[in-house]
Amino acid sequence: MSSLPRRAKVKVQTVVPKDEFSSFSELSSASEEDDKEDSAWEPQKKVPRSRKQPVPKESKPKRVRRVKKTTLQISEGSEGVAVKEELNNSVAIADVGLEDRKNKLDTVQTLKTAKTKRKNSAQSPSGQRTKKLKVDEEANRASTLEGGHEAAETPSTSAMWEGACKKEENGDDFTFGQSPLKKMKTETCPQGQPVRLPANATNIKEEVEMNWDIVQVLSERTNIELWVCANIIRLFNDDNTIPFIIRYRKELINNLDADSLREVRQTLEELRAVAKKVHSTIQKIKKEGKMSECLLKALLNCKTFEELEHVSAPYKTGSKGTKAQRAKQLGLEGAARTLLENPGQLNLLSYIKPSVKGLSALQDIETGVQHILADMIAKDKDTLDFIRKLCQNRYICIQSSLAKVSSKKVNEKDVDKFLLYQNFSCNIRNIQHHQILAINRGENLKILTVKVNISDGVKNEFCRWCIQNRWRPRGFARPELMKILHNSLDDSFKRLIYPLLCREFRAKLTSDAEKESVMMFGRNLRQLLLTSPVPGRTLMGVDPGYKHGCKLAIISPTSQILHTDVVYLHCGQGFREAEKIKRLLLNFNCSTVVIGNGTACRETEAYFADLIMKNYFAPLDVVYCIVSEAGASIYSVSPEANKEMPGLDPNLRSAVSIARRVQDPLAELVKIEPKHIGVGMYQHDVSQTLLKATLDSVVEECVSFVGVDINICSEVLLRHIAGLNANRAKNIIEWREQNGPFVNREQLKKVKGLGPKSFQQCAGFIRINQDYIRTFCSQQTESAGQIQGAALTSSAGVEVTNEKQGKKKSKTAGNVVPKPNPLDQTCIHPESYDIAMRFLSFIRGTLCEIGKPEMEQKINSFLEKEGIEKIAESLQTTVHTLQVIIDGLSQPESFDFRTDFDKPDFKRSIVCLEDLQVGTVLTGKVENATLFGIFVDIGVGRSGLIPIRNVTEAKLSKTKKRRSLGLGPGERVEVQVLNIDIPRSRITLDLIRVL
């Protein structure tokens, strides 16, 4: 805490040059604003604590580390005092090159600190400073700074963006140089973390300077505003996680959702991968001595892998060599160039050498020249641009047909699955994503043959353009030479350009389809993870089976295993086993049965439905539900399951997992690798790297937004919190076991491996239940009081009096008893605690009222009276940050936003497929969503399909905000039967409405 006032000064000095920049860029800026800002900051500078605190020894290493990162912003054009002031600046990216006018009073106070920083700043590489400044210039260009009304004088972490959030025209305030200010540690907000500029903030600049602006290109590809893209790049460079950005930096990203943020990050990674590939290509060509200024410029202009491939293709060295390369080795390249530049002087007979293979006859020479010309045409950028543009306006179709020579290993059933695509043709602009994935799978299985059909009209127009424009000889060419040129064009199109276009079309279609498939998987997974839990019930999990019996597991409301057993319901012993099941349900007062949807599910469901209809389990009112058991078998034999349930048979573990999936779906499903949950579409055919990254991000998002109680949650759940990983989660559990429960969030900083950045990212998503720690806290206070008299000697043997004990503790914080903070049970981030306390004083509320109806009443009346925007302005923060604070203060302690989602569908009876009739109206639960339709469980043992054309906006719930028309797993719907195909067990449904 002793270093706190010094960090507050850093923030004060950070903001002042930003005001100078605003007044510098906007000549009409009023001087009253400057005076106002000075007066707003003056009280903080005069806080007695900031003057009398000496520089502690233990904080020196921290200052050195910060200097290495913050000295990048030292202005070379500043003079005297200005340099000293900017040495204290840890963020001021927009301050470079501006003279200091306002901080002369602080110079005397910070002289020693400035000297120390200047000494350490000499150790930081000058190259990093240059790269940081280049990013600043990019951000300034992208934001087109006009100098809006900024709330720069604000001490809060979010208030820097107040003006930009309130007015659209001030969106330019969201720049690279300003976003880190949100993490500044201030005097009045000790929980906030100081800014830490990442060393890798300019990855691309370090590797290669591109001729395009990454912010501009990212904005064009994602259709997102420039200032938002600039902020997103800076936030990701600063190692911020998506959940943290979505909840606590919403104003910087213009309220984008998590899916959009993931798309931007993916596009950003692709652009960086292109830049990295360009860099390696440049190095390779330079090493071979083939680099020219024109080639370097062309390479640095490449924005995609395809462009890079075309530019660098002529400089690739193949092991065998192409036909053009072999012709060039024979010395025919000069003849090919002469044909184009001066055909009148070309004499092919002079190249004949009877003793050399390939030059022995005139026909061989003509063929060699043709191959060289064809290669030149196929690798010419203007030519390729023309043919691509031509194809955009013409009919290009993709066709699939049954392979003539099918492999003997191909199963007949697999062939029948691709019946729709055995004679299929579709325009590439109209084909659906799932159709592309189906065609690709059929091709990989050697069942289908796929080709892209480009009409002859495209070829004829292309050849005509080449002869008349791009490849027209510069003089009169004899007919035999024109024939060579025509043959070269035909050969180039057929052998090189057409296959290239086919590869490009197929790659683009496949890439788009894979991305959409992964996004669909992510949406389904989120919906499944956020299924509403069923707390407070004792549950019986049933893993159905025939020969090996049905495995039973009864779990308590706290997920403890009470009993496990095996019953044989389908081997002629059903009546005898019914007595055992009834006895178990009565002994444990269990009235809810959870049945897995695997083998023998239908028969097990019928068995329980029959007993329930006969009122066999009276006096218990038993209900049952069906739950997906995807991944349960894999989890039951995993090391995690063995560690959690040692000594228990793996078959019984799966029954426990099935029951827990209803009790707390999120806590149970995170134990399973997402791709095994089974709510995707063609998940094994898409890029596994992209799939894993997206699904892991979705899991992190769900777990973080729901939050975890750090004193009772499992290690598996904890590792999915934003900012944490397996090692940090393990260290947190070990610290908890050694030191007892966490009393407040600040104790997280004591965990090994959990630094300031990790704390910043995870703190807002970790809850500390106040009831749980009250007893522990009181015991700790009593024990601390008993040993307080004995702790008067320091570790070095120096005697300390009672009067000096407080000062000693301020340095070592050795025996300080941690105190609980009621705000730790809310979603409010520690960096905003100061604002929350000021807001409580405004409404005259107390910390004891958090989550109670009185608090909600005070907040609502105050909001009606003042308005949220006016309150945010008076608190010097943003509306988004204030809304998070209001939510955190008004939500009950046990609040779980998953209660708004759908719960499992509990049933007492069963319907058979034969009982269905066309026109029957049923209710069901969405099992899976795909790009071609929605699969719904209507309780007949076979899911029905709602074709995607029947899912319209008018039928969807108006209360739920949707990013797309897609329904997700777990949603309850009302459907009507359109068609029943009993032999193929297919049911076609129509969506009536979402319940």
N, C-alpha and C positions, 0 to 999 in steps of 0.2 A: 504493500500500500504506500510505502514511502516514496516510490517513484511516480506515484499518481499525479501530483501537481505538475511535475515536469512534462508529463505526457499531455496534460491539459494545455500547457503553453504551446506545445507543438501544434496543437489543433488551432489555437488562436492565431498563430503566425501563418498557418496554412491558409486560412480564409481570407486574410487581408489582401494578399496579392491577387486573389481571385476577384475581389471587388475592383482592384486596379484594372484588371483585364476587362471587366465589364465596362468601366468608365472609359477605358482606352478605345474599345471597339464601338462604343455608342457615345458619340460626342455630346449628345443632348442629355446625358445622364445627370440627374439633379444632385447637387452637393448635399442636400438634406439627407440623402440616403447614406452617404459616407459618415456624416455626423451621427446618424442614428446607429449605424453599425459600431462606431467607436464607443458610443455610450453603452451599447448592449454588451460589449465585451469587457468594458473597464472594470466592472465589479469582480469578474473572475480573476483579473490580474491582481486585484487587491486583496484577495482572500489571504488571511494571515498564514494559513497552513502552507500555502505555496511558497512563502518567504522563509519561514523558520525551519522547514524540513531540510536537513543536510543531505548531500548526495550519498546514498548508502553504498557500501562496498559491494554488496551482493547484486546491485543493479547495473554495475559497470559492464559486465559481459553482455547484458541485454542491449545496452546502448550501442556497444560496438557492433553487434549483429545488425541492429536497425540502421546504423549509419551506412553499413555496406550496401544496404538496399535503397536507402533514401537519398544518398548523396548524388544519385543520378540526375537529380533535378537542379543542381547548382547552376545558376545563371552565369555564363561567362561575361555577359555584358553588364552585370550589376557592379556597383561601386561600393567600396568601404562598408558601411553599415548594412547595406542591402545584402551583401554576400553573407555577412554573419547571420542576418535574419533568415535567409533562405537555407542556410545550413541546417536550421531547425525544422525545415519543411519536409514532412514525410509523404506528402501526397501531391504537392503543387505542380501538377503536370501542365496546367494552363498558365503557370506563372513565369515560364522561361522567358528571359530577355526583357523583363519589365523592371523598372526601378522602384525602390521601396520608398513610400511617402508617409506611411502611417505608424510604423512600429518603432519609432525612435525611443520612446519611453521604455520599451522592452529590452533595448540593447544592453543597458547596464546590468539588468537582471540576468540575461542569458549569455553574458560575455564568456564566462568560464565554460559553459556548456558548448558554445560555438567553437571555442578553441579546441576542446576535446574532439568535437565532431570533425573539425577541419583536419586535425592530425590523423584521425581514422579514415577520413574520406580519401586520403592519398593512397590507401590500400585498395580501393575499389577500382576495377578495370575501367578505363576510359571508353572502351568499346561498348560497354553496357549502357553508358550515359548516352552515347550517340544513338543507339538503337531505341532507347526509351523515348528520346526526343522525336524520333521519326514516327513512332506510334502516336505521339501527341499531335503531330502535324496531321496525321491521317484522321484522328478523331475530330480535330478542329475543322478540317475540311468537310468531313461527313456531317458534322452537326451544323455547319454554316452559322457560326456564332454571331449573333447580332447583339448580344449583351442584354438579356432580359432582366426582370426584377427577381433577383435571387435572394433567398432567405439565408444568406451566408453567415449571418451572425449567430445562428442557432447552435446550441451545444448538443442537441440530440443527434442520434445516429441517422435518423431518417429525414431530419428537417432540412437537410441541404437541398432537397428536391421539392420543397413546398411550392415555390413559384412555378416550376416546370409542370407539376402535376395539375395545378389549378387552371392553367391557360394553355390551350393547344399551341399558340404561337410561340410559347416559350419551351417547346419540346427540345429546342437546341441545347438546353441546359444539360441534357442527359449525354454526357460525353465520357470518353475514356478517362479523362483526367479527373473527373469528379466522383465516380462511383465508389472508389475506396474510402471516401470520407465517411461513408455510412458505418465503418467499423472503427472509427476513431474512439479512443478512450478519453473520457472527459472527467473533470473534477466532480461533476454532479452525477455522473453515471459510471461508477467504478467497475460495474460488471461488464461493460462493453470492452471489446478487445481492440488494441491499437492496430492501425492499418499495417499490413505487411505486404509490400509489393512483391510479387513473385519474380523469381529470377528468370523464369521462362516466359515472361510476358510478350516477348518478341521472337518466338520460335522461328517464324518464317524469315524474319529479317536476318537472323543469325545464319541461316542456311543459304538463302539466295534472295537477292533483290528481284522481285518480279515487276513487270511493266504494267501490272494492273493492281488496283486497290482492292484488297480483300474485303473491305467493308462494302464497297460499291457492288462487287460481284455477288457477295452474300445477299445483299438486299435485293438484287435483280432476280436471283434464283429462288429465294424464299418469299418474295413479294411482301417484305417487311420493311418498315421505315428505316432510313439510314441510321438515325440516332439510336434506335432500338438495337440494330445489329452491332453498332459500335459498343453499346453497353453490354450486350451478351458476350461479345468476344472478350471484353475486359473481365467480366464476371467469371467466365470459364478459365481464362488465363490465371485468375486469382484463386483457382481451385475451389470455387463455390459449387455446391451440389444443386441439382435441380429442385429438390424439395425446399431447400433453404431459399433459393431465388424466388420460387413461386410464392412462398408465404411471406418472406421478410424483405424482398427487394422487388415487389410487384410493380412499383411505380417506375422502376428502371426499364422494365420490359413491356410496358404498356399493356399490362393485364393479359399477357399470353398464357395459354395453358401448357401443361406439361408435355403433351404430345407435340405441340408446335415447337417447344423448346428443344425437344429431342431431335426433331427434323432439322432445326437450325444447327445443332451441334454435329449432326451427321454430315450435313453439307459443308460445314466448316472443316471437319476432318478430311473430307474428300478434297477440298481445295488445298489443304496443307499437304496431303499426300501427293497431289499433282506437283506442287512446288518442290517437294522433296525429290520426286522422280526427275523433274527438270534439272535440279542441281546435280544429281548423280549422272544424268545423261551428258550435261555440259562437261563435267570432269572427265568422263570417258572419252568424249570426242576431242577434248583438249589434249589428253594423253596420247591420242593417235595422231595429233598434229593436223587435224582437219578443220579446226574451228576458224570461222570467219566472222566478221562483224555483222554481216547480214544474217547468218545462221544464228548467232547469239541473240539477236533481236527477235528473230522468229521463235526461238525456243522460249524466251522470256515472255512472249505474248500468249503462250499456250495456257488455256484455262481448263482443258479436259485431257484425259488420257488419250482419247482418240486424236485430238489435234497434235499432241506430242508424238504419237505413233507416226503420223503422216510426215511431220517435219523431220523426225530422226530416222525414218526408214531407209533413206538412201545411204546412211552412214553405218548401217548395221553390217556386221560381218558374219556370214553364215558359214557353216562348216563345209557344206557342199558347194554353195554358190548358186545363185539363180541363173537362168538362161541369159539375162542381160549382163550379169557379171562375167560369165564365161565369154560372151561376145566381146566385152570390153577388154578382157585379157588378150584377145586375139588382135586388138588394135583397131576395132571397127567403130569406136565411139566418135572419132573424127569424121568418119563417113556419115554417121547419123546426124551430126550437127551441121555438116555441110549441106545435107539434103534440105534442112530447114532454113539455113541462113543464106546459102548461095548455091542453089541446086544446079545452076548452069555449069559450074566448074566440077561437078561430081562425076567421076569416072570409076564405076565399080570394078571394071575389068583390071584396073591397076592394083587391086587388092588381092588378086588371085595368086596363091602360092600352092602349087600342086603337091608339094611334099608336106604341107601342114594340114592336119585334120581340122575341118571347119572352114578352111580357106581354099579348098581344092577346086571348087566349082562356083560359078556365078550364083547358082541357087542357094548355096550355103552362105554366101556373103549377104544376099538379099534377106535370108532368114535371120542372120545375126543382126543386121541393121534394124529389121522389124522388131526383134526382141528388145533392142536398146530403146527404140522409139516408144514401144508399148510401156516399158518401165518408166520412162520419163513422163509419159502422159498420165500414168496411174498414180504417180507421186507428186504431181503438180497441184499446188493448193487451189489455184483459180479453177482448174478443171474439176476438182473434187467439189468445190463449193457450188459450181454450176449444176453438177449432176444431183447433188443433195437437194438443192432448191427446186430442181425440176421434179424430183420424186415427191416432194411435199405437196405438189399441186396435181399429181397424177394418181391413178388408182393402183395401189400396190397391195397385193393380197398375200396372205399366208395360207398354205394348203397342207393338209395332212391326209395320209392314206395308209391303208394296211400294208405293212412291209411284205414284200414278195417272198423273201427268204427269211422266215422267222426262225429264231433259235429253237433248238429242240428242248431247251430248258424252260421255255415259256409255257405257263399254265394256261389251259383253255379258259379258266375263270377270269384270269387277268385280261385275256383278249376281249371277253365280253364286257369288261368294265369300260373299255374304250370304244364301245359301239358307236357313240355319238361322233367320234373323231376319225372314223375309218374312211369317210369321204367328206371331209370338212374343208370349207373355204370361207375366209372372212377378210374384210379390209383391215389392214393393220391399225387404222385409226379408230376402228369400232370394236375391235376384239376385246373381250373382257379379261381381267387379270387371271381369274381362275381357269379360263380356257387356255391361256398361255402355259400355266403351270401343269395342267393336265396333258397338254401336247408334249411338253418337255419330258414329263414322266414316261409317257408312252414311247417316246423316242429313246430314252435311256434304257428302257426295258426291251428294246429292239422289236417292239410291236408296231410302231408307227414310223412312217417316213415323212419328214417335214421339209418343205422348201418354200422360199419366198419367190413369188412370181412377179417379175417386172415386165411390163408389156413391150412389144417390139417398137411401138411408137416412141417410147422413151429413148430406146437405143438409137433409132433413126434421127430423132431430133438432136440427140447428143453428138452423133457423128457429124451432122450437118453444121452444128455450131463450131465444132473443133476445126473442120476444114475451112470454114469461112472466117473464123475469128482467131482463136487461140493458137492453133497449129498450122496456120496457113503459111506456105513457103514464101520467103521474101523476094523471090524472083520466079521467072518462068521455069516450071518443072516439066520434064518430059513425061509422057503418059506412063512409062514403066516406073518412074519414080513416084508418081501420084498413086499408082497401084500399090507400091510398097507402103505409102502413107495410109491408104485406105485399109490395107491389111493390118497395119499396126494398130489402127483405131479399133477394128473389129477384135483383134487379138487382145488388146488392152482391156476392152470392155468385158469380153467373155471370160478371159482367164484371170484378170486382176481386179477390175473395178466392180463387176457384178458380185463376185464372192465377198469383196470388202463391204459392199452395201448390205448384203445378206447378213454378214456377221454383225454389222452395226445395228441393223433393224432388230435382229434376234436378241442381241445384247441389251439394247434399250428396252425392248418389251419385257425381257426376263428380269432386268433390274427393277423396272417399275412394278412388275407383278410381285417380286420378292419383297420389296419395300411395303407394298400394300398388305401382303400376307402377314408380314411381321407386325405391322401396325394393328391389323385385325386381331392377331394373337395377343398383343399388348392390351387392347381394349377388353377382350374377353377375360384375360387374366385379372385385370383390375376389377372388373365386375365380380368375378368369382372371389377374389381376396376380400372384397368389401362386403360380402354377404353378411347380413345381420346376424350376430351371434345369438345363441339361445342360452343365456346364463341362468344359474339358479336351479337347474334341473339335474336329477340323476338320470343318466342315460344308459341304455343297453345297446352296444354295438354288435352287429351281426355280420360276419363275413361268410356269405353263403357258400355251400359246396355240396357235392353229391356223395362220393365214396368216402372222402375223408371228413365228412360231417361239416356242420356249420359251427364256426368258432364264435363264442360269446365273450363279451367283456363288459362289465358294469363299472362305470366311472362316476365319481362323486361330482357335486357342483363345482369343486375346485380342481377337477381333472385328475384326481387321484384314483388309482386302480383299486377297486373294491373287491372284484372277483372275476375270475376267468374260467371258462368251461368249454366243452365241446358237446354238441347234441347232434344226433343223426335223425333228421326230419324226413328224409326222402329214401329211407331203406326199410320201410314197413314198420318203423318204430315210432311213428309220429305221435300216437296217442300217449304212449308211455313217456315220451320226452316232454309232452305238454305239461305234465305234472311238475317236472323239474323246472321248466321255464316259469310256470305260475309261482312256484315256491320262491324262486330267485327274485321275481318282481315284487312279491309281497314282503320278503325279508328286507329288501333294500328300498322299499317304497318307490319303485321306479315305474313310471307310467308312459315312458317314451322309448320307442324302439327305433333304432337307426339301422337300415339294411343297405349293404353295399350293392352296387348295380352290376356285379360281375356274374360269373357262372352260377346258375341255379337261383338267381335273384327273383325271377318271375314265380317260381314254385314256392320259394320262401315267403314272398309277399302274399301269395294266395293262402298259404298256411296260416300266417298271422291274421290276415283279413277274415278268414273263416272263424278263427277263435274269437276275434273281437266281435264279429256279428252275433255270435252265440252268447256274448257276455260272459265268456269263460273266466276272465281275469277279475270279475267283480270281487271286492268293491272298487277296484282300480278302474279308472276310465282310460284305457290304454289307446294310444295313437301311434302311428308309425310313419316314417318318411323314407324315401329312397335318396341316397347320396352317392355321388361318383366316388369310386374307389381307385381311380386312376393314380398310379404312383404309389399306392399303399404297399404293394408287394415289394417294390424296389426299396422303399424306405425301411420296411421291416427287417431287411438283412443288411442295412447300412451300419457303419460304425456309430453314427449318431444315435440310432435306435438302440444299439447294444449298450451304449453308454447311459442312455436314459432309462432303459428297461432291462437291466442285466438279469440274466438267468431265465428270462421269459421266452417261450417258444416263439419263433418268428411268425408262425401262423396266427398266434394269439395277439401279437403286436399289431397286426393289420386290423384286427377287430377293435383294438384300442384306438388306432388312428381313425377308423371310420366313425367312431362315436365322437371323438374330439373334433372332427371336421364340422359337426353341427354345433357343438358347444362354443368353439372359438375357431372359425375357419381360418382366419389370418395366422394365428399362432401355430396352427398345425400344418397348413399348406406351405409355409415358408421353409419347412424342413425338407421339402421335396424339390428337386430340380424342376424349374418351371416348365421345361419342354416335356416333362413326363406327366403333367397334369391333364393334357389331352383336350384342350379347348382351342387348338389352332387349326390351320388349313395348309396342307402340303408343307408341314413344318420340317420334314426331313429333306425336302428338296431345296430349301432356301439357304442362304449364307448363314452358317452356324455361328460365325463371329458376330454378325449383325443381330441375329436372333438372341444370342446370349446377352449381348450388351443391352438390347432393348428390354428384354424380360427382367434382367437384374435391376435395371433402372425403374421399371414399373413396381417391382417388389419393394425397392427402397422407398419409392414415393408413397406406396400404400402404408407400409409400416411406420414411416415417419409421420404421415398425416394423422394416423390413428393414435400414435404415441405409445410409449411403454412406461410402465412403472419400474424404475430401475432397481428397486429393492426386491421385486418378486419375479421379474421376467427372466426367461431362459437366455442362455448364451447364443443360441441359434437365432432367436428373434432380435437380440441386441445387435448382432453383427450387420443387420440390414438397415440400421438407423443411419441417416445421412451423416457422413463424416467419420463413421466407424467402419472397422473391418474385423476379420476373425481375430487378429492379434490384440487389437484394442478391446474388443468385447471380452476376450479371455482375461486380459489384465484387469478389466473392471470387475468381473466376477471374482477374481482372486483378491482384489482389494476389498471387496464386500465381505468375503469370507474371513479375511484377516482382521479387518477393522470394524466390522459390524455394518449396519445399513447406512446408506448415504442420508445425511441430514439435510443438506442443501446442494444446489447445483455447483456451487463454488468448489466443493470437495472433489469434483471430477478432475480439476486441474492437478490434483495430487497423484492421479493414476499415471503409471509409467506409460510413456509413449503417446499420451494424449496432450498435445501441445495447444497453443492458442488457437490455431486454425481449426483443429478438430473440435475443440470446445465450442468455438463459434458456430460451426455447422450443426453439431448434435444437440447443443444445450436446449434449444427451443422445443425439441421433440421428446425430451426426457422428462417424465413426471416424477414427483416425489409426493407420495400420499401422506398427508399431514397426520391423519389418525394413526397411521402405521408407526410413525417415528416419535409420537408424543411420549410414550412410555420410555422408549430408549433415551430420549433427550433428558427427561427428568432424572433418570438414573445416572446419566453422564454428569449432570450438573451437581448432583449430590457427591459423587466420587471426586469430582474436581475440587469441590469445596473442602473435602477432607484432606487432600494432599496439597492444597495451596500453600499452607504454612511451611511444608517441607521443601518446596521448590524455590528456595531463595538463593540458591547457589547455581551459577552458570556452569556449563559443561567444561569450561576452562578452569574452574576452581575459583573464580572471582566472586566475592560476596556482593550481593546486590540487596539494597534496602527495599522496603515496601514502596517507597516513593518512586524509586527508579524501576520498579518491576514493570510498570506499564510501558516505559520506553524500551525496555529489554524485549518485551513481548512484541512490540511493534516491528522489531527487526527480525526476530527469529520465528515468531508465531508458533512457539513450541507447544504450550499447554493450553491454548485457547480452545474452549469448548465450542464446537460449531452450533450455531443457532438456526432453527428452521425458518424458512421464509415462505409464507403462504402463497406468494406468487410462483413458487416452484411447482405448484400443482396445476398451473395454467399453461396455455399455449404462448404466453407472452415471453419474448426473448429477453435474456438478462440485459442486453444492451438497451432495452426500452424500459427497464424498471424505474428509472428516474422519472420518465414521462408518465408512467402508470401511477406513481405516488403523487405527482402533481395533479393528475386528473382526479385521483381520489380526494385530494384536498379541495378541488373545485366543487365536487358533488357532495362533499362532507360525508364521505364514506370511510370505512375502516377495512383493514385487511381481514378482520374476522368475518366480514359480511360477504366475502367472495363466494360466488355461486349460490347465494341465497336470494329469495324473492325480493327482500328489501333492497339489495344492491341493484337488481334489474329495474325496480321501480324508480330508484334515484337516478339511474342512468337515463332511462326513458324520459323522465320529466325534464332532466337537464338538457337532453338532446332536443326535445320539443321547444324548449325555451330559447336556446342559443343557436342550435344548428351545428352539425358535425364539422362543416368547413370552418366556421368561426372559431370553434373550440380548438381545432387542429392548428389554426393560425396563432391563437393565443398560447398554445403549448409549444409552438415553434417546431411542429412536426408535420407529417403528411397525413392525409385522410386514410390512406391504406394502413399505416402504422397504428393510427388511432383506432381503426376498426378492429384490428387484431387485439388491441388492448381491451376494447369494449367487449369483444367476444370472450376473451379470457376471464374477465371479471364477472361476467353475467352467466357463463355456463356453469352448471352444477359440477360438483367434484367428480362424479362418476359419469360425466358426459361422454358419449361415444357417438360420433356422427354416422356410424354404420347403422344405427337404428332406423335411419331414413331409407335404407335399402331393404330389399325383399328378404323375408325369412323363408326357411324350408317349408314345403307344402306338406302339411301333416294330413294323413288320410285314415279312414277306418274301413273302407271297402275297396273293391277292385273291379275293373271293367276289362272285358276281353276284346280282342281284335274283331272277333266274330259278332260282337254286340254292336259294333259301330254301324252307322248308316250315313249315307250322303245327306248333308244338311244338318247333322247333329251339331249342336253348339256345346263346346267343352271349355274348361279352364285347364291350363297347363303351365309348365315352367320351362323357360328357355334353357336348353342344354348346351348348345354351341351356336355360334354365329359365323357364317362364312360369307364370301363375296357373292355367292349365287343364291343364298337362302338362309333361313333360320330353322334350326332343328328344335322341336318342342316335345317335351315329355308330357303326354296326355294320359299317362297311367295305364296303357294297354300293353306294355312290354316292348313296344317298338315306337321310336320317335317319329313324329310326323314332320314334314317339311313345308315351311311357308316360303314359296318362291319369292325372290327379292322384289319382283315386280308388284307383289301384293303388299309390300311394306311401304306405305305412303306417309307423308308428313301429317296428314289429317287424322290418321289412326293412332299416332303416338301421343303419349301423355304430354299435356301442356305444362305440367308443373315441373317436369324434369328438364334441366338444361342439357341439350344434346349438341355435340359437335358434328354428328352425322346422323343419318337415318338408321344406323345400325342398332339392333337390340343386343343386350348382353346377357351372358349366363346368369341365371337366378331370377330374372324378371318374370313376373306372372302375367300371362296374357289370356285373353278370351279369343277362341278360334272356332271356325266352322269347317267341317269336313267337306272337301270338294271332290275327292276321289279316293277309292280304296282298291289297291292291287294286292289281293291276298296271296297269290302265288309268289310274288316278289317281295311281299311284306312291306309295301310302300303305301304311305298315307300322305295325300296332298291336302294342305290346309290353307285357309284364308284367314288373315288377321282381322279380327273385329275391333279390338281395342286393347290397350295396355292397362292392366289393373293397377 
